[in-house]
Amino acid sequence: MNYLNKYMILALLFIAGIGSFISGQFIISTVLFAGAAIYSNIATRATLNS
């Protein structure tokens, strides 16, 4: 997976988290923000290991 795809997935998770936070769905937004953080760590470690 190239850098553009990684950043697009991360941006979509983050934007969806902001949208759900604004609409009042706090549990879903928490899950989306956590998913973005975990995915960011996994993508960074994969880049460092290769």
N, C-alpha and C positions, 0 to 999 in steps of 0.2 A: 504494500500500500504506500503510495507516495505521500509527500507532505501535504499537498492540497487536499486530498481526501481526509487525512487525519484532522486538519484544521477545520474542514467543513463539518465533519461530524461533531467536533468539539463546539463549534459555533452554534450548530443547530440545537444541541443539548442545552447550551447556556441560554439561548434565546427562548427556547421552549420553557425553561425554568423561570425566566423573567416574566413571560406571558402568564404562566400559571400562578405565579406569585401575585401579580397584579390582579388577576381575576379571583383571588381568594382561595385557591386550592393549594394550601400550604404543605400538605403531605406530599402531593405530587411534585411540587417545586423542590422540596427537600430531596426527594429521590433523584430528580433530574440534575440538581447541582452536585449531589454526591456522585452520580454517574459521570458527570463531566470531570470531576476531580480525579476519580479513579482512572478514567480513560486517559486523561492527561498524563498521569504517572506511568501508566502502562506504555503509552506511545513514547514517552521520554526515555524510559528504560530500554525499550526495543531499539531506539536510535543509538543509545550509548553502547549497547552490547554488540551492535553490528558494525 
